[in-house]
Amino acid sequence: MSGEMSRALVLEQFGRLPRLVERPVPEASPGQTLVRMLASQVAHLDLNVVDGKFGILPDLPAVPGTNGCGVVLTSDTHPEGALVRVNGKGLGLRLDGCWTEHAVVPDAAVIAVPEGTDPALACRFFTPASTAWAAVHSVAAVRADERVLVTGAAGAVGSLTVQVAARAGAEVIGVVGRASKLDHVPAAAKAVLATEMSLETVGGQVDAVVDTVGGPVLRDALGLVRPRGRVALVGYTAGRDFSVDLADFLLADVSLLPVNLMTRGKEVAADAERLLTELAAGVLSLPIERYGPERLTEAVERLRTGAAIGRVVLELA
Ligand SMILES: NC(=O)c1ccc[n+]([C@@H]2O[C@H](COP(=O)([O-])OP(=O)(O)OC[C@H]3O[C@@H](n4cnc5c(N)ncnc54)[C@H](OP(=O)(O)O)[C@@H]3O)[C@@H](O)[C@H]2O)c1
């Protein structure tokens, strides 16, 4: 690879977006795999790193990007030419990540992907799939014939949660924050606008909520759950806090339960992998917005403002 050039998005200062630069193709050392990246996610976690607001941060300059999909160019461990996804082991956190055409990654961060899989789907499915599965099955413990309300239902985690809950036999209500997203709630759910969320619009009390939004949406959703019902909290983009009247909370008798993929990831990994097969076959859907690396600003804006429909991915081919 010596002499070949490669484009990379390089973060030079926390709080400013990375700059697209040309640099020599990096070389892999023993224990590392060189991947020609084809697609990489832009996710809230990546933006937290760019903003310098995450517990694990790289020394700068650094390449962000915690998840990617590409083709193995050189490796002692993985077959050359294989389609793989890469994530974990500090990638995009302590180590240079995937917002680049060529990434050197630890061998242990490389996972084979079925040939022919859309790289954008391959790099984006795992977190929403495992989170949706953990929220519905492990944490909210949804049973057939229960009524489940999902917030952020046009988002990546939310839309998959709707589909996983519906397939568990639940009746699902999908809540979105803006009217433009009503049509993007998966057909398995009845779509409701957050500002119009009430016992009337939702059709009576629900047994469980999976909340991917937080803040005032979570507060309002809590009031719709039956006594002994469960609320699984996944995310808090709309607000990190809200106040609870403890007397009302005791009276309502609703459990608020965290979904933490860092502690639950391994136990749902096989289920998430199975969902990739169904996503690739079109049995399940995960909307993806695609951007070239030169359109990073636009991609980030769509994610930061909550306007994005589903996943935001940089295409690097
Ligand atoms: N607990 C875990 O282990 C875990 C794992 C994965 C993800 N997460 C978190 O779960 C959340 C959802 O993830 P995701 O990938 O589904 O994200 P996403 O696709 O961006 O969806 C988040 C949804 O939040 C809503 N939202 C409301 N206010 C927003 C704002 N100011 N900015 C952005 N979005 C806003 C939007 O829906 P409306 O427009 O309908 O309101 C948006 O669709 C994120 O906070 C993520 O960090 C947590």
Ligand as a Chemical Component Dictionary entry (heavy atoms), coordinates in Angstrom:
data_LIG
# 
_chem_comp.id                   LIG 
_chem_comp.type                 NON-POLYMER 
_chem_comp.pdbx_formal_charge   0 
_chem_comp.three_letter_code    LIG 
# 
loop_
_chem_comp_atom.comp_id 
_chem_comp_atom.atom_id 
_chem_comp_atom.alt_atom_id 
_chem_comp_atom.type_symbol 
_chem_comp_atom.charge 
_chem_comp_atom.model_Cartn_x 
_chem_comp_atom.model_Cartn_y 
_chem_comp_atom.model_Cartn_z 
_chem_comp_atom.pdbx_ordinal 
LIG N1  N1  N 0  -29.195 2.373  26.346 1  
LIG C1  C1  C 0  -28.393 1.908  25.419 2  
LIG O1  O1  O 0  -27.622 0.988  25.643 3  
LIG C2  C2  C 0  -28.480 2.510  24.070 4  
LIG C3  C3  C 0  -28.113 1.782  22.936 5  
LIG C4  C4  C 0  -28.279 2.373  21.700 6  
LIG C5  C5  C 0  -28.768 3.648  21.600 7  
LIG N2  N2  N 1  -29.056 4.352  22.738 8  
LIG C6  C6  C 0  -29.601 5.699  22.681 9  
LIG O2  O2  O 0  -30.932 5.568  22.240 10 
LIG C7  C7  C 0  -31.332 6.782  21.609 11 
LIG C8  C8  C 0  -31.987 6.463  20.302 12 
LIG O3  O3  O 0  -30.990 5.971  19.423 13 
LIG P1  P1  P 0  -31.268 5.966  17.874 14 
LIG O4  O4  O 0  -30.068 5.401  17.250 15 
LIG O5  O5  O -1 -32.580 5.369  17.603 16 
LIG O6  O6  O 0  -31.299 7.524  17.571 17 
LIG P2  P2  P 0  -32.141 8.285  16.478 18 
LIG O7  O7  O 0  -32.399 7.403  15.303 19 
LIG O8  O8  O 0  -31.455 9.567  16.245 20 
LIG O9  O9  O 0  -33.526 8.504  17.210 21 
LIG C9  C9  C 0  -33.624 9.320  18.311 22 
LIG C10 C10 C 0  -35.008 9.961  18.272 23 
LIG O10 O10 O 0  -35.031 10.887 19.341 24 
LIG C11 C11 C 0  -35.961 11.904 19.005 25 
LIG N3  N3  N 0  -35.495 13.229 19.419 26 
LIG C12 C12 C 0  -36.184 14.075 20.178 27 
LIG N4  N4  N 0  -35.515 15.183 20.408 28 
LIG C13 C13 C 0  -34.353 15.068 19.768 29 
LIG C14 C14 C 0  -33.233 15.912 19.610 30 
LIG N5  N5  N 0  -33.149 17.097 20.190 31 
LIG N6  N6  N 0  -32.213 15.465 18.860 32 
LIG C15 C15 C 0  -32.239 14.260 18.284 33 
LIG N7  N7  N 0  -33.299 13.407 18.399 34 
LIG C16 C16 C 0  -34.332 13.816 19.129 35 
LIG C17 C17 C 0  -36.184 11.817 17.526 36 
LIG O11 O11 O 0  -37.493 11.298 17.374 37 
LIG P3  P3  P 0  -38.761 12.232 17.267 38 
LIG O12 O12 O 0  -38.457 13.262 16.224 39 
LIG O13 O13 O 0  -39.832 11.285 16.902 40 
LIG O14 O14 O 0  -38.927 12.840 18.635 41 
LIG C18 C18 C 0  -35.225 10.767 17.020 42 
LIG O15 O15 O 0  -35.792 9.991  16.005 43 
LIG C19 C19 C 0  -30.082 7.629  21.506 44 
LIG O16 O16 O 0  -30.109 8.568  22.559 45 
LIG C20 C20 C 0  -28.961 6.651  21.719 46 
LIG O17 O17 O 0  -27.805 7.266  22.283 47 
LIG C21 C21 C 0  -28.926 3.799  23.952 48 
# 
loop_
_chem_comp_bond.comp_id 
_chem_comp_bond.atom_id_1 
_chem_comp_bond.atom_id_2 
_chem_comp_bond.value_order 
_chem_comp_bond.pdbx_ordinal 
LIG N1  C1  SING 1  
LIG C1  O1  DOUB 2  
LIG C1  C2  SING 3  
LIG C2  C3  SING 4  
LIG C2  C21 DOUB 5  
LIG C3  C4  DOUB 6  
LIG C4  C5  SING 7  
LIG C5  N2  DOUB 8  
LIG N2  C6  SING 9  
LIG N2  C21 SING 10 
LIG C6  O2  SING 11 
LIG C6  C20 SING 12 
LIG O2  C7  SING 13 
LIG C7  C8  SING 14 
LIG C7  C19 SING 15 
LIG C8  O3  SING 16 
LIG O3  P1  SING 17 
LIG P1  O4  DOUB 18 
LIG P1  O5  SING 19 
LIG P1  O6  SING 20 
LIG O6  P2  SING 21 
LIG P2  O7  DOUB 22 
LIG P2  O8  SING 23 
LIG P2  O9  SING 24 
LIG O9  C9  SING 25 
LIG C9  C10 SING 26 
LIG C10 O10 SING 27 
LIG C10 C18 SING 28 
LIG O10 C11 SING 29 
LIG C11 N3  SING 30 
LIG C11 C17 SING 31 
LIG N3  C12 SING 32 
LIG N3  C16 SING 33 
LIG C12 N4  DOUB 34 
LIG N4  C13 SING 35 
LIG C13 C14 SING 36 
LIG C13 C16 DOUB 37 
LIG C14 N5  SING 38 
LIG C14 N6  DOUB 39 
LIG N6  C15 SING 40 
LIG C15 N7  DOUB 41 
LIG N7  C16 SING 42 
LIG C17 O11 SING 43 
LIG C17 C18 SING 44 
LIG O11 P3  SING 45 
LIG P3  O12 DOUB 46 
LIG P3  O13 SING 47 
LIG P3  O14 SING 48 
LIG C18 O15 SING 49 
LIG C19 O16 SING 50 
LIG C19 C20 SING 51 
LIG C20 O17 SING 52 
# 
